[in-house]
């Protein structure tokens, strides 16, 4: 219901028109100013803002933003900056769109299992914060007698397989901290010491990590992905130099599997490549860092 009559509406329109003619705040009257001299009062400041606005064009076009595409490096990794993502060599390219559905499905199944364990242990006490030294000894010093892998570890230590019951009992903050520890340890050690068990730790920690994280956690995930791409590049260069397909061509490395049956090192490197690719794919697709993928364009 309108509580005003027509005469009142006319009065309101006149009042609005009058307000539009009257400045809301007093403004200085000068037509030029020295930008090196600060304004003396509010009116002086407002006039400067008006004059600066008059100097700007009515329509401004923003500079075009170009997304830098990752390059496919085909030279040794030492000549590349540490903060660069190194794409897979052409001979080792994988069909991401074909394998990613099954990868994500298995990953989501594991995440659901961890969530069920968290509900199961909800009434139990959370594990207290552990030191970096404690985690180092837990992850790498204990001998794992129930090793189901089909090859002997190359290193002088045995990696303790991550327990989901343990990951379900620690907080998100502790998971991020442990993920950072594993990244630091991999930086400190030689890249040859990367093992499938280490990759399993990264995989399990990613499965226990919430999908929504603060910026510093995403920064850590990107660092891990870049490091994985660097290690992967070293392995690929070694395999490309030591494994050749038929007629010495550069065919896919899968075609040369028959040539490496008796080469334990090459066989293990192929398994490590699969582990590294898995980490890169998960960070890229599940945690939405797709610019760190080989297929990014």
C-alpha positions as a Markdown table, in Angstrom:
| # | Residue | x | y | z |
|---|---|---|---|---|
| 1 | Unk | 0.0 | 0.0 | 0.0 |
| 2 | Unk | 1.3 | 3.4 | -1.0 |
| 3 | Unk | 1.2 | 5.8 | 2.0 |
| 4 | Unk | 2.1 | 8.8 | -0.2 |
| 5 | Unk | -0.3 | 10.6 | -2.5 |
| 6 | Unk | 0.7 | 12.0 | -5.9 |
| 7 | Unk | 1.7 | 15.4 | -4.5 |
| 8 | Unk | 4.0 | 13.8 | -2.0 |
| 9 | Unk | 5.7 | 11.8 | -4.9 |
| 10 | Unk | 6.3 | 15.1 | -6.8 |
| 11 | Unk | 7.8 | 16.6 | -3.7 |
| 12 | Unk | 10.1 | 13.6 | -3.2 |
| 13 | Unk | 11.2 | 13.8 | -6.9 |
| 14 | Unk | 12.0 | 17.5 | -6.5 |
| 15 | Unk | 14.0 | 16.8 | -3.4 |
| 16 | Unk | 16.0 | 14.1 | -5.1 |
| 17 | Unk | 16.8 | 16.4 | -8.0 |
| 18 | Unk | 17.9 | 19.1 | -5.5 |
| 19 | Unk | 20.2 | 16.6 | -3.8 |
| 20 | Unk | 21.8 | 15.8 | -7.1 |
| 21 | Unk | 22.7 | 19.4 | -7.7 |
| 22 | Unk | 24.2 | 20.0 | -4.2 |
| 23 | Unk | 27.7 | 18.5 | -3.6 |
| 24 | Unk | 27.7 | 16.0 | -0.8 |
| 25 | Unk | 31.1 | 17.2 | 0.4 |
| 26 | Unk | 32.9 | 20.5 | -0.1 |
| 27 | Unk | 35.6 | 20.3 | -2.8 |
| 28 | Unk | 38.5 | 22.7 | -3.5 |
| 29 | Unk | 38.4 | 24.8 | -6.6 |
| 30 | Unk | 42.0 | 24.7 | -8.0 |
| 31 | Unk | 42.5 | 23.2 | -11.5 |
| 32 | Unk | 46.0 | 21.9 | -11.1 |
| 33 | Unk | 48.2 | 20.6 | -8.3 |
| 34 | Unk | 51.7 | 19.4 | -7.5 |
| 35 | Unk | 51.6 | 15.7 | -6.7 |
| 36 | Unk | 54.8 | 16.0 | -4.6 |
| 37 | Unk | 52.9 | 18.2 | -2.1 |
| 38 | Unk | 50.5 | 16.3 | 0.1 |
| 39 | Unk | 46.9 | 17.6 | 0.4 |
| 40 | Unk | 46.3 | 20.0 | 3.3 |
| 41 | Unk | 42.7 | 19.1 | 4.0 |
| 42 | Unk | 39.8 | 16.9 | 3.0 |
| 43 | Unk | 38.6 | 19.3 | 0.3 |
| 44 | Unk | 42.1 | 19.5 | -1.2 |
| 45 | Unk | 42.3 | 15.7 | -1.2 |
| 46 | Unk | 38.9 | 15.3 | -2.9 |
| 47 | Unk | 39.8 | 17.8 | -5.6 |
| 48 | Unk | 43.0 | 15.9 | -6.4 |
| 49 | Unk | 41.0 | 12.7 | -6.7 |
| 50 | Unk | 38.6 | 14.4 | -9.2 |
| 51 | Unk | 41.5 | 15.8 | -11.3 |
| 52 | Unk | 43.3 | 12.4 | -11.4 |
| 53 | Unk | 40.0 | 10.7 | -12.4 |
| 54 | Unk | 39.6 | 13.2 | -15.3 |
| 55 | Unk | 43.0 | 12.2 | -16.6 |
| 56 | Unk | 42.0 | 8.6 | -16.9 |
| 57 | Unk | 40.3 | 7.3 | -20.1 |
| 58 | Unk | 36.6 | 6.4 | -19.9 |
| 59 | Unk | 37.4 | 2.8 | -21.0 |
| 60 | Unk | 40.5 | 1.0 | -19.9 |
| 61 | Unk | 41.6 | -2.2 | -21.4 |
| 62 | Unk | 43.4 | -4.6 | -19.2 |
| 63 | Unk | 46.7 | -6.1 | -20.4 |
| 64 | Unk | 46.2 | -9.6 | -21.8 |
| 65 | Unk | 47.2 | -12.3 | -19.3 |
| 66 | Unk | 49.2 | -15.1 | -20.8 |
| 67 | Unk | 49.4 | -18.4 | -19.0 |
| 68 | Unk | 52.9 | -19.7 | -19.3 |
| 69 | Unk | 52.7 | -23.2 | -20.7 |
| 70 | Unk | 55.1 | -25.8 | -19.2 |
| 71 | Unk | 57.8 | -26.8 | -21.6 |
| 72 | Unk | 58.7 | -30.4 | -22.3 |
| 73 | Unk | 62.3 | -30.5 | -21.3 |
| 74 | Unk | 64.5 | -33.1 | -23.1 |
| 75 | Unk | 67.8 | -32.3 | -21.4 |
| 76 | Unk | 69.3 | -33.1 | -18.1 |
| 77 | Unk | 67.5 | -32.1 | -15.0 |
| 78 | Unk | 70.4 | -30.3 | -13.4 |
| 79 | Unk | 70.1 | -27.4 | -15.9 |
| 80 | Unk | 66.5 | -26.8 | -14.9 |
| 81 | Unk | 65.5 | -24.6 | -12.0 |
| 82 | Unk | 64.2 | -26.4 | -8.9 |
| 83 | Unk | 60.9 | -24.6 | -8.9 |
| 84 | Unk | 60.0 | -25.8 | -12.5 |
| 85 | Unk | 57.7 | -28.6 | -13.3 |
| 86 | Unk | 59.3 | -31.0 | -15.8 |
| 87 | Unk | 57.0 | -32.7 | -18.2 |
| 88 | Unk | 57.4 | -36.3 | -19.0 |
| 89 | Unk | 59.7 | -37.2 | -21.9 |
| 90 | Unk | 57.8 | -38.1 | -25.1 |
| 91 | Unk | 58.7 | -41.8 | -24.9 |
| 92 | Unk | 57.1 | -42.1 | -21.5 |
| 93 | Unk | 53.9 | -40.1 | -22.0 |
| 94 | Unk | 50.8 | -41.7 | -20.5 |
| 95 | Unk | 47.2 | -41.4 | -21.6 |
| 96 | Unk | 45.9 | -39.5 | -18.6 |
| 97 | Unk | 42.2 | -39.4 | -19.7 |
| 98 | Unk | 42.2 | -43.2 | -20.0 |
| 99 | Unk | 43.6 | -44.0 | -16.6 |
| 100 | Unk | 42.5 | -41.1 | -14.4 |
| 101 | Unk | 38.9 | -42.5 | -13.8 |
| 102 | Unk | 40.2 | -45.7 | -12.2 |
| 103 | Unk | 42.9 | -43.8 | -10.3 |
| 104 | Unk | 40.4 | -41.4 | -8.8 |
| 105 | Unk | 37.9 | -44.2 | -8.1 |
| 106 | Unk | 40.5 | -46.2 | -6.1 |
| 107 | Unk | 41.7 | -43.0 | -4.4 |
| 108 | Unk | 38.1 | -42.1 | -3.3 |
| 109 | Unk | 37.6 | -45.7 | -2.0 |
| 110 | Unk | 40.7 | -45.3 | 0.2 |
| 111 | Unk | 39.5 | -41.9 | 1.5 |
| 112 | Unk | 36.2 | -43.4 | 2.4 |
| 113 | Unk | 37.9 | -46.2 | 4.3 |
| 114 | Unk | 39.9 | -43.7 | 6.2 |
| 115 | Unk | 36.8 | -41.6 | 7.0 |
| 116 | Unk | 35.1 | -44.8 | 8.3 |
| 117 | Unk | 38.1 | -45.4 | 10.6 |
| 118 | Unk | 37.9 | -41.9 | 11.9 |
| 119 | Unk | 34.3 | -42.4 | 12.9 |
| 120 | Unk | 35.3 | -45.7 | 14.5 |
| 121 | Unk | 38.1 | -44.1 | 16.5 |
| 122 | Unk | 36.2 | -40.9 | 17.2 |
| 123 | Unk | 35.8 | -41.7 | 20.9 |
| 124 | Unk | 39.5 | -42.7 | 21.3 |
| 125 | Unk | 42.2 | -40.2 | 22.2 |
| 126 | Unk | 44.0 | -38.5 | 19.3 |
| 127 | Unk | 47.6 | -39.3 | 19.0 |
| 128 | Unk | 49.8 | -36.6 | 20.6 |
| 129 | Unk | 52.1 | -34.5 | 18.4 |
| 130 | Unk | 55.3 | -36.3 | 17.5 |
| 131 | Unk | 58.7 | -34.8 | 16.8 |
| 132 | Unk | 60.4 | -34.9 | 13.4 |
| 133 | Unk | 63.0 | -37.3 | 14.8 |
| 134 | Unk | 60.2 | -39.7 | 16.0 |
| 135 | Unk | 58.5 | -39.7 | 12.6 |
| 136 | Unk | 61.8 | -40.3 | 10.9 |
| 137 | Unk | 62.6 | -43.3 | 13.0 |
| 138 | Unk | 59.0 | -44.6 | 12.7 |
| 139 | Unk | 59.0 | -44.3 | 8.9 |
| 140 | Unk | 62.5 | -45.5 | 8.0 |
| 141 | Unk | 64.1 | -47.3 | 10.9 |
| 142 | Unk | 61.7 | -50.1 | 11.6 |
| 143 | Unk | 62.1 | -53.4 | 9.7 |
| 144 | Unk | 58.9 | -54.4 | 8.1 |
| 145 | Unk | 58.9 | -58.2 | 8.1 |
| 146 | Unk | 55.6 | -58.4 | 6.3 |
| 147 | Unk | 56.9 | -57.0 | 3.0 |
| 148 | Unk | 54.7 | -58.2 | 0.1 |
| 149 | Unk | 56.7 | -56.4 | -2.6 |
| 150 | Unk | 58.4 | -58.6 | -5.2 |
| 151 | Unk | 61.8 | -57.1 | -5.0 |
| 152 | Unk | 64.5 | -56.5 | -2.4 |
| 153 | Unk | 64.8 | -52.9 | -1.1 |
| 154 | Unk | 67.8 | -51.1 | -2.6 |
| 155 | Unk | 68.6 | -49.0 | 0.5 |
| 156 | Unk | 70.2 | -49.9 | 3.8 |
| 157 | Unk | 66.9 | -49.1 | 5.6 |
| 158 | Unk | 63.5 | -50.7 | 5.5 |
| 159 | Unk | 60.5 | -48.3 | 5.2 |
| 160 | Unk | 57.7 | -48.9 | 7.6 |
| 161 | Unk | 54.5 | -49.3 | 5.6 |
| 162 | Unk | 51.9 | -46.6 | 6.6 |
| 163 | Unk | 49.1 | -47.8 | 8.8 |
| 164 | Unk | 45.6 | -46.4 | 8.0 |
| 165 | Unk | 44.6 | -46.9 | 11.6 |
| 166 | Unk | 47.4 | -44.5 | 12.5 |
| 167 | Unk | 46.5 | -41.9 | 9.9 |
| 168 | Unk | 42.9 | -42.0 | 11.0 |
| 169 | Unk | 43.9 | -41.0 | 14.6 |
| 170 | Unk | 46.1 | -38.0 | 13.8 |
| 171 | Unk | 44.8 | -34.5 | 13.1 |
| 172 | Unk | 44.8 | -32.7 | 9.8 |
| 173 | Unk | 47.6 | -30.4 | 11.1 |
| 174 | Unk | 49.7 | -33.4 | 11.9 |
| 175 | Unk | 49.1 | -34.9 | 8.5 |
| 176 | Unk | 50.2 | -31.7 | 6.8 |
| 177 | Unk | 53.3 | -31.7 | 9.0 |
| 178 | Unk | 54.1 | -35.3 | 8.2 |
| 179 | Unk | 53.7 | -34.6 | 4.5 |
| 180 | Unk | 56.1 | -31.7 | 4.8 |
| 181 | Unk | 58.6 | -34.0 | 6.6 |
| 182 | Unk | 58.5 | -36.6 | 3.8 |
| 183 | Unk | 59.1 | -33.8 | 1.3 |
| 184 | Unk | 62.1 | -32.5 | 3.3 |
| 185 | Unk | 63.5 | -36.0 | 3.7 |
| 186 | Unk | 63.3 | -36.6 | 0.0 |
| 187 | Unk | 65.1 | -33.3 | -0.7 |
| 188 | Unk | 67.8 | -34.3 | 1.8 |
| 189 | Unk | 68.4 | -37.8 | 0.4 |
| 190 | Unk | 69.6 | -38.7 | -3.1 |
| 191 | Unk | 66.9 | -39.1 | -5.6 |
| 192 | Unk | 68.0 | -42.7 | -6.1 |
| 193 | Unk | 66.7 | -43.4 | -2.6 |
| 194 | Unk | 63.1 | -42.8 | -3.7 |
| 195 | Unk | 61.3 | -46.1 | -3.2 |
| 196 | Unk | 57.8 | -47.3 | -3.9 |
| 197 | Unk | 57.3 | -47.5 | -0.1 |
| 198 | Unk | 58.1 | -43.7 | 0.1 |
| 199 | Unk | 55.6 | -43.2 | -2.7 |
| 200 | Unk | 53.1 | -45.2 | -0.7 |
| 201 | Unk | 53.5 | -42.8 | 2.2 |
| 202 | Unk | 52.8 | -39.8 | 0.0 |
| 203 | Unk | 49.8 | -41.6 | -1.5 |
| 204 | Unk | 48.4 | -42.5 | 2.0 |
| 205 | Unk | 48.9 | -39.0 | 3.3 |
| 206 | Unk | 47.1 | -37.5 | 0.3 |
| 207 | Unk | 44.3 | -39.9 | 1.0 |
| 208 | Unk | 44.0 | -38.7 | 4.6 |
| 209 | Unk | 44.2 | -35.0 | 3.6 |
| 210 | Unk | 41.0 | -33.0 | 3.4 |
| 211 | Unk | 40.4 | -31.7 | -0.2 |
| 212 | Unk | 39.9 | -28.1 | 1.0 |
| 213 | Unk | 43.1 | -26.7 | 2.5 |
| 214 | Unk | 44.8 | -23.4 | 3.2 |
| 215 | Unk | 47.1 | -21.8 | 0.7 |
| 216 | Unk | 50.3 | -23.0 | 2.4 |
| 217 | Unk | 49.2 | -26.7 | 2.1 |
| 218 | Unk | 48.5 | -26.3 | -1.6 |
| 219 | Unk | 52.0 | -24.6 | -1.9 |
| 220 | Unk | 53.4 | -27.7 | -0.3 |
| 221 | Unk | 51.6 | -30.0 | -2.7 |
| 222 | Unk | 52.9 | -28.1 | -5.6 |
| 223 | Unk | 56.5 | -28.4 | -4.3 |
| 224 | Unk | 56.0 | -32.2 | -3.9 |
| 225 | Unk | 54.7 | -32.4 | -7.5 |
| 226 | Unk | 57.7 | -30.5 | -8.8 |
| 227 | Unk | 60.1 | -32.6 | -6.9 |
| 228 | Unk | 58.4 | -35.8 | -8.2 |
| 229 | Unk | 58.6 | -34.5 | -11.8 |
| 230 | Unk | 62.4 | -33.9 | -11.2 |
| 231 | Unk | 63.0 | -37.4 | -9.9 |
| 232 | Unk | 60.8 | -38.8 | -12.7 |
| 233 | Unk | 62.9 | -37.0 | -15.2 |
| 234 | Unk | 66.1 | -38.5 | -13.9 |
| 235 | Unk | 64.7 | -42.0 | -14.0 |
| 236 | Unk | 63.4 | -41.5 | -17.5 |
| 237 | Unk | 66.7 | -40.2 | -18.8 |
| 238 | Unk | 68.5 | -43.3 | -17.4 |
| 239 | Unk | 65.9 | -45.6 | -18.9 |
| 240 | Unk | 66.0 | -43.8 | -22.3 |
| 241 | Unk | 69.8 | -44.2 | -22.4 |
| 242 | Unk | 69.8 | -47.9 | -21.3 |
| 243 | Unk | 66.6 | -49.3 | -22.8 |
| 244 | Unk | 65.9 | -49.2 | -26.5 |
| 245 | Unk | 63.0 | -50.6 | -28.5 |
| 246 | Unk | 63.2 | -52.6 | -31.7 |
| 247 | Unk | 65.6 | -51.2 | -34.4 |
| 248 | Unk | 67.0 | -48.7 | -31.9 |
| 249 | Unk | 63.9 | -46.5 | -32.3 |
| 250 | Unk | 62.3 | -44.1 | -29.8 |
| 251 | Unk | 59.1 | -46.1 | -29.5 |
| 252 | Unk | 57.1 | -46.2 | -26.3 |
| 253 | Unk | 59.1 | -47.8 | -23.4 |
| 254 | Unk | 56.3 | -50.3 | -23.0 |
| 255 | Unk | 57.4 | -51.9 | -26.3 |
| 256 | Unk | 60.8 | -52.5 | -24.7 |
| 257 | Unk | 59.7 | -54.4 | -21.6 |
| 258 | Unk | 60.9 | -57.7 | -23.1 |
| 259 | Unk | 64.4 | -56.2 | -23.1 |
| 260 | Unk | 64.5 | -55.5 | -19.4 |
| 261 | Unk | 63.3 | -58.7 | -17.9 |
| 262 | Unk | 66.7 | -59.5 | -16.6 |
| 263 | Unk | 67.5 | -56.0 | -15.6 |
| 264 | Unk | 66.4 | -55.5 | -12.0 |
| 265 | Unk | 67.3 | -51.8 | -11.8 |
| 266 | Unk | 65.3 | -50.9 | -14.9 |
| 267 | Unk | 62.4 | -53.0 | -13.8 |
| 268 | Unk | 62.3 | -51.2 | -10.5 |
| 269 | Unk | 62.6 | -47.8 | -12.1 |
| 270 | Unk | 59.5 | -48.5 | -14.2 |
| 271 | Unk | 57.6 | -49.3 | -11.0 |
| 272 | Unk | 59.0 | -46.1 | -9.4 |
| 273 | Unk | 57.8 | -44.1 | -12.5 |
| 274 | Unk | 54.3 | -45.5 | -12.0 |
| 275 | Unk | 54.4 | -44.4 | -8.3 |
| 276 | Unk | 55.6 | -40.9 | -9.2 |
| 277 | Unk | 53.0 | -40.5 | -12.0 |
| 278 | Unk | 50.3 | -41.5 | -9.5 |
| 279 | Unk | 51.3 | -38.7 | -7.1 |
| 280 | Unk | 51.5 | -36.1 | -9.9 |
| 281 | Unk | 48.0 | -37.2 | -11.2 |
| 282 | Unk | 46.4 | -37.0 | -7.8 |
| 283 | Unk | 47.7 | -33.6 | -7.0 |
| 284 | Unk | 46.7 | -32.4 | -10.4 |
| 285 | Unk | 43.2 | -33.8 | -10.7 |
| 286 | Unk | 42.0 | -34.3 | -7.2 |
| 287 | Unk | 43.6 | -31.3 | -5.6 |
| 288 | Unk | 42.9 | -29.2 | -8.7 |
| 289 | Unk | 46.5 | -28.2 | -9.6 |
| 290 | Unk | 46.1 | -29.0 | -13.2 |
| 291 | Unk | 48.8 | -26.7 | -14.4 |
| 292 | Unk | 51.2 | -29.3 | -13.0 |
| 293 | Unk | 50.1 | -32.0 | -15.4 |
| 294 | Unk | 51.8 | -33.3 | -18.5 |
| 295 | Unk | 48.6 | -32.7 | -20.5 |
| 296 | Unk | 48.2 | -29.1 | -19.4 |
| 297 | Unk | 47.9 | -26.7 | -22.4 |
